[in-house]
Amino acid sequence: MQVIGFWQASPLRPDQLEFSAAFGLDKMAFSQWLQFIFIPRVREAIATHRFPPSSDVGTQAVREFDTEPRAARLAILLTEFDSLFRGR
């Protein structure tokens, strides 16, 4: 995300953490949600060995980044992440 210019140097505003829509889209951009919510949650899941039953982050990445060529590889990686949870 840093290489393609999707990494934000400043933290989210506190009110952005009070989201209710999927992927935080009511309060932040999808790339912000990836950086500030998804990545920390994945790190926590790895540390605690508590993994979600499913994931649709790749599906959303394809939707969000369909017109952004710089993000094509990111969408592929997130889709591969989703596939880890299929058939569990």
Summary of the structure (lengths in Angstrom):
residues: 88
radius of gyration: 13.2
end to end distance: 28.3
largest distance: 37.9
contacts: 208
relative contact order: 0.15
helix: 56%
strand: 0%
